[in-house]
Amino acid sequence: MKTGLTKRQKTTCIYFDEASKTVEIQTHNTALKKRLAKYAAKHPDLCGQIDDDEQGCLTFEIDRRRFAVRLTAPYSNERRQAASELAKKNGLKGRV
């Protein structure tokens, strides 16, 4: 979708406070919009689309108990090498 916005202007904002039971997510990110829309369709009691700005940004409200932030540690060189060898052994190709 052409919006006239630069990639830098296409943001994702997550709003919540300690008192609220919901999280509000505003996003231009296509993959995230699809994931949230799919989740909202499957669980309308926990998540729903509350706004569409007609510029490519959708806003969803989701039950705070269903929202999480996951931080992952980077792979060590040993783990990366082991994953590479396993992929080669199983016939998977690397980046092209």
C-alpha positions as a Markdown table, in Angstrom:
| # | Residue | x | y | z |
|---|---|---|---|---|
| 1 | Met | 0.0 | 0.0 | 0.0 |
| 2 | Lys | 1.4 | 3.4 | -1.0 |
| 3 | Thr | 0.9 | 5.8 | 1.9 |
| 4 | Gly | 3.3 | 8.6 | 1.1 |
| 5 | Leu | 5.2 | 7.8 | 4.4 |
| 6 | Thr | 8.8 | 6.9 | 4.6 |
| 7 | Lys | 9.9 | 3.7 | 6.3 |
| 8 | Arg | 11.1 | 5.8 | 9.2 |
| 9 | Gln | 7.6 | 7.3 | 9.6 |
| 10 | Lys | 6.0 | 3.8 | 9.5 |
| 11 | Thr | 6.2 | 3.1 | 13.2 |
| 12 | Thr | 4.9 | 0.6 | 15.7 |
| 13 | Cys | 3.8 | 2.0 | 19.1 |
| 14 | Ile | 2.8 | -0.1 | 22.1 |
| 15 | Tyr | 0.9 | 1.7 | 24.9 |
| 16 | Phe | 0.0 | 0.4 | 28.3 |
| 17 | Asp | 0.1 | 1.5 | 31.9 |
| 18 | Glu | 0.1 | -0.3 | 35.2 |
| 19 | Ala | -3.6 | 0.4 | 35.8 |
| 20 | Ser | -5.0 | -0.7 | 32.5 |
| 21 | Lys | -6.0 | -4.3 | 31.7 |
| 22 | Thr | -5.4 | -3.8 | 28.0 |
| 23 | Val | -2.5 | -3.0 | 25.7 |
| 24 | Glu | -2.9 | -0.7 | 22.6 |
| 25 | Ile | -0.8 | -1.5 | 19.6 |
| 26 | Gln | -0.6 | 0.9 | 16.6 |
| 27 | Thr | 1.4 | -0.4 | 13.7 |
| 28 | His | 2.2 | 0.0 | 10.1 |
| 29 | Asn | 4.1 | -3.3 | 10.0 |
| 30 | Thr | 2.3 | -5.6 | 7.6 |
| 31 | Ala | 3.4 | -8.9 | 9.2 |
| 32 | Leu | 2.4 | -7.7 | 12.7 |
| 33 | Lys | -1.0 | -6.3 | 11.4 |
| 34 | Lys | -1.7 | -9.8 | 9.8 |
| 35 | Arg | -0.7 | -11.6 | 13.1 |
| 36 | Leu | -2.9 | -9.3 | 15.2 |
| 37 | Ala | -5.9 | -9.5 | 12.8 |
| 38 | Lys | -5.6 | -13.3 | 12.7 |
| 39 | Tyr | -5.4 | -13.4 | 16.5 |
| 40 | Ala | -8.4 | -11.0 | 16.8 |
| 41 | Ala | -10.5 | -13.2 | 14.5 |
| 42 | Lys | -9.7 | -16.3 | 16.5 |
| 43 | His | -10.0 | -14.6 | 20.0 |
| 44 | Pro | -12.4 | -11.6 | 19.7 |
| 45 | Asp | -12.9 | -11.6 | 23.4 |
| 46 | Leu | -9.2 | -10.9 | 24.0 |
| 47 | Cys | -8.2 | -8.8 | 21.0 |
| 48 | Gly | -9.8 | -6.5 | 18.5 |
| 49 | Gln | -9.0 | -3.8 | 15.9 |
| 50 | Ile | -10.1 | -0.5 | 17.2 |
| 51 | Asp | -8.9 | 1.9 | 14.5 |
| 52 | Asp | -7.8 | 2.2 | 10.9 |
| 53 | Asp | -6.3 | 5.5 | 9.9 |
| 54 | Glu | -6.7 | 4.8 | 6.2 |
| 55 | Gln | -2.9 | 5.5 | 5.8 |
| 56 | Gly | -1.8 | 1.9 | 6.5 |
| 57 | Cys | -1.8 | 2.1 | 10.3 |
| 58 | Leu | -4.0 | -0.2 | 12.3 |
| 59 | Thr | -4.7 | 0.0 | 16.0 |
| 60 | Phe | -5.5 | -3.1 | 18.1 |
| 61 | Glu | -6.4 | -3.5 | 21.7 |
| 62 | Ile | -5.3 | -6.7 | 23.3 |
| 63 | Asp | -5.8 | -8.2 | 26.8 |
| 64 | Arg | -2.7 | -7.4 | 28.8 |
| 65 | Arg | -2.3 | -10.9 | 30.0 |
| 66 | Arg | -1.9 | -12.1 | 26.4 |
| 67 | Phe | 0.9 | -9.6 | 25.6 |
| 68 | Ala | 4.6 | -10.4 | 26.2 |
| 69 | Val | 8.0 | -9.0 | 25.3 |
| 70 | Arg | 10.6 | -11.6 | 24.6 |
| 71 | Leu | 14.3 | -10.8 | 24.6 |
| 72 | Thr | 16.6 | -13.4 | 23.2 |
| 73 | Ala | 20.4 | -13.7 | 23.7 |
| 74 | Pro | 22.6 | -13.9 | 20.6 |
| 75 | Tyr | 23.9 | -17.3 | 19.5 |
| 76 | Ser | 27.4 | -18.2 | 20.6 |
| 77 | Asn | 29.9 | -19.0 | 17.9 |
| 78 | Glu | 29.7 | -22.7 | 19.0 |
| 79 | Arg | 25.9 | -22.8 | 18.8 |
| 80 | Arg | 26.0 | -21.0 | 15.4 |
| 81 | Gln | 28.5 | -23.6 | 14.1 |
| 82 | Ala | 26.5 | -26.5 | 15.4 |
| 83 | Ala | 23.3 | -25.2 | 13.8 |
| 84 | Ser | 25.2 | -24.7 | 10.5 |
| 85 | Glu | 26.5 | -28.2 | 10.6 |
| 86 | Leu | 23.1 | -29.7 | 11.4 |
| 87 | Ala | 21.5 | -27.7 | 8.5 |
| 88 | Lys | 24.2 | -28.9 | 6.1 |
| 89 | Lys | 23.7 | -32.5 | 7.3 |
| 90 | Asn | 20.0 | -32.2 | 6.6 |
| 91 | Gly | 20.4 | -30.7 | 3.2 |
| 92 | Leu | 19.4 | -27.1 | 4.0 |
| 93 | Lys | 21.1 | -24.3 | 2.1 |
| 94 | Gly | 22.4 | -21.1 | 3.6 |
| 95 | Arg | 21.8 | -17.6 | 2.5 |
| 96 | Val | 21.9 | -17.1 | -1.2 |
